[in-house]
């Protein structure tokens, strides 16, 4: 049967009709209906007035770009910027780390706004307030909140987050830092047992950090209880490194040099019993361990649950960078002639490189909107949904940022290489986002694993060896429904292929449950390339669905813009993975040719026309204040020599 299926697929490719004209992705009338103001209201997730107040703060001179600083000067500027941020009054209230729990949307809106200014500032704030402060909020109790949070709010106690170790990045359960309870002194003894167990890449510890939320394997009365978190002083109030603590500054990095990363060792450092963040696990004076969570694995899930907020912020920062980059590149393209009077933005190659990124940016922004609804607005959030969305969107957003900013940089030519035009510094500063807060490949594996473990997957009856074609050729228009159906079918084909491969391996193992599980796990690893593709397919299908949902309920001027970009998003996502669609028979050669022509036409409609290009209206909807765009080529490239 497999041979027959392959022959049928090959026949469809070889016999595909010649395509002269592609289907319409959208009508020209939709472009004239786009209203940037309505779109902006849709794209800004929440707290519009608060975000505007933060943007106003960022007009101050201290926040203006300075690319001439040394490493230590840049770190000091980043610290002073953060100090100015924490003293600011935003519509009657300053920043409060307690909002991490009490008002997470307000908490995140303020930190997200910093990404429009400088990524080092955003990350230093995120490490201090989200990773360190948020962990204390989530895992600590009143005694920790009262003693520590007011001093975190003022930066009197700069904080860092000690999870990653030299030998353990993604494998947090395997960390080696040890915490042993000494009942005689009612203290925990924190120890780094090997060089591989040293805390590594710890943002904020190189120069400024005074406390650290340290993940360590807890042992009480000889019984291992798994990773727990302790608040440890690494420097005193005068900045002197604490006894038993050794810190090595990482020094210059590829980018993000306003953040002082470093390495930490603990040599039998004693901390009081109250240093344990004990909302979900505690040790009494006599050394009795107790927890309402019965197993090590379940407790571990709770201990690392706070990473979700960090992943949302990292993903949102990547989307913000895409907004800035595409706006700068498209503005420049709409005003820069080349080879005579023709604008570079009127060349199809230019449109083809920039406009898919614009569509991706919208898709991810609306996907992030739904993630926040799932995480923060539901009275009883679905932890699996939140985990899948936060992991998948973090990976998709940061990987997409790499591609989008590279295209923006190249499409601006040498001007894109100039630091003053912002794209280059964003590229180097943000390159770390694909591996921190969860390595992207691992994140996509977690998405796929959750889908494969879902009981609904076992009930799917469609064979993994057959996919019904969803034709695009010889049609006057490619509907949103068709494109979304193709994305969903692509995801389903991958899911079924992996499910069946794992099931076949388990069945062939010839042993009991343990042998079957081991065989299925080995099959999963043997197909990791498809696993990552499944993660991508799930995110793309979801984002397309979210865009169509928004278009159905939004005001007409916003709906028009979302619908146009949803069509382009779906078409270009399919085109990017076209080999797979052809391989499984979802499309044939004629469909592929029709899709190319359709995308070309859509790009010409969106990107042509200079200052009147519809793409510029879609960029305007991002609502980026001019003082934060901060790129001469986005304003008047002819005057750039006068402005430097």
Number of C-alpha atoms within 10 A of each C-alpha: 7 9 7 9 15 16 12 12 20 17 13 18 19 11 11 16 15 13 16 11 17 25 22 20 25 23 12 13 9 15 21 13 15 23 20 20 17 17 26 19 16 21 19 17 17 16 14 12 11 17 20 18 17 21 20 14 17 21 15 12 8 14 20 14 14 11 10 8 11 12 16 16 13 20 23 18 18 26 23 15 18 19 16 16 22 17 13 15 13 18 11 6 9 14 19 18 24 20 15 20 13 12 13 17 19 18 19 21 19 22 23 23 21 24 23 23 20 22 24 24 25 24 27 25 27 24 21 25 28 27 25 24 27 25 22 28 26 20 22 23 16 12 12 18 18 10 10 18 20 15 14 21 21 17 20 13 22 26 31 30 26 28 25 23 26 16 17 18 20 18 11 16 18 16 24 23 25 24 30 21 26 19 17 9 12 18 21 25 20 27 23 22 15 12 13 15 23 26 28 24 23 24 25 28 29 20 20 22 25 24 26 28 25 25 28 26 21 23 20 17 12 9 10 14 19 21 28 26 27 28 26 23 22 27 22 14 13 7 12 10 17 16 15 14 19 14 20 14 16 16 13 15 14 10 17 24 21 27 32 29 25 19 21 24 23 24 14 18 20 22 20 16 22 19 20 27 24 23 15 17 18 18 18 12 15 10 17 12 16 14 14 10 13 9 11 14 14 10 20 17 12 15 20 18 16 18 19 19 21 23 22 24 25 28 28 24 27 33 27 21 26 29 27 25 32 25 25 26 28 29 23 26 27 23 20 19 15 11 7 6 8 14 19 23 29 21 16 15 14 23 25 19 18 26 25 20 26 23 23 28 25 25 28 28 26 23 23 26 18 19 20 20 14 19 23 16 13 10 8 9 13 11 12 13 15 19 21 23 25 29 28 28 32 33 30 24 31 26 19 20 30 20 15 27 26 18 21 25 24 16 22 22 12 9 22 25 15 15 15 20 23 25 27 20 20 25 20 15 18 23 19 15 23 23 17 16 25 21 18 23 18 16 25 29 25 19 26 28 17 16 19 20 11 12 10 9 14 13 8 13 8 11 11 18 15 15 19 11 18 16 18 23 25 16 14 12 16 21 16 21 14 17 26 24 17 23 25 18 20 23 20 20 23 23 26 20 17 23 21 18 18 25 17 15 20 23 16 13 16 11 13 10 11 11 16 20 18 16 22 24 14 14 20 22 14 13 14 16 12 18 25 21 19 26 29 22 27 26 26 27 21 20 26 30 23 20 24 22 15 17 20 14 10 17 14 17 19 25 25 23 26 28 24 23 29 28 26 27 28 28 25 23 20 23 16 10 13 16 13 17 22 19 15 21 23 22 27 28 22 22 26 24 19 25 27 16 18 23 24 16 18 24 24 20 19 23 26 21 16 22 17 12 20 20 29 19 21 26 22 18 22 21 17 18 14 11 15 20 19 19 25 20 23 21 16 14 16 12 11 15 8 6 10 7
